[in-house]
Amino acid sequence: MMLFKKLGFTAQNKIKTTTLVFSVLCLILLTNLQERMMIKRVNETVTSIYEDRVVVGNYILLLSYHVEEIIHHLQSNDLSVTKDVKTILDQIDSINIKYDKTYLTEIEKDNFTRFTSLITEMKKPTTTLKNQEALQQSVEALQILKKLSSIQVDEGKNKLDEVLSMTNTRSILSYLEIVIIIIISILIQKIVLSAKPLAVKKQTNDHHLN
């Protein structure tokens, strides 16, 4: 207030300047809040890319390897491989439990449910005829895993595009905020320069030398 008084600000100029300064403070506050929200969203998206896409991609790779093992065993038409197949199916079950805990889109849920159903069917008592059925089921399961792998790539790309979109939007807003602050600074400077300083009266010296 003392600065306003020294500069000879009118009441109208005081209101204008105070409003502009308050606008800058509000803009800085909103910018800070927005950055915090964006950082949180980016962290969540990047975490999702790792946990729900990269990790799941590794699960699919392991499942594909195990299913290919089963196909190799079943193609031998040897009933003695039943124990080996059961061991592999148990390993698949342990991976499926982890897979099921991740985020799944609707199309992923449908394919994953079908995959787990095929694995359950393959656990039924093995006979020569059943081996042929299990072989067909294994081939189908492998095709489903290929679909799931393709979905992972698409979903991972969508998440990456989401992150890039957020950063690009923030970049545009940053430029806009800089422009607004510059404009406000110019307006404040204009008001300050237009203010007329108060005239200072010189004191006369009434003392005379004798």
Protein Blocks (a to p, Z undefined) as FASTA:
>chain_A
ZZmmmnopafklmmmmmmmmmmmmmmmmmmmmmmmmmmmmmmmmmmmmmmmmmmmmmmmm
mmmmmmmmmmmmmmnopaklmmmmmmmmmmmmmmmmmmmmpccdfklmmmmmmmmmmmmm
mmpccdfklmmmmmmmmmmmmmmmmmmmmmmmmmmmmmmmmmmmmmmmmmmmmmmmmmmm
mmmmmmmmmmmmmpccddddddddfbdcZZ
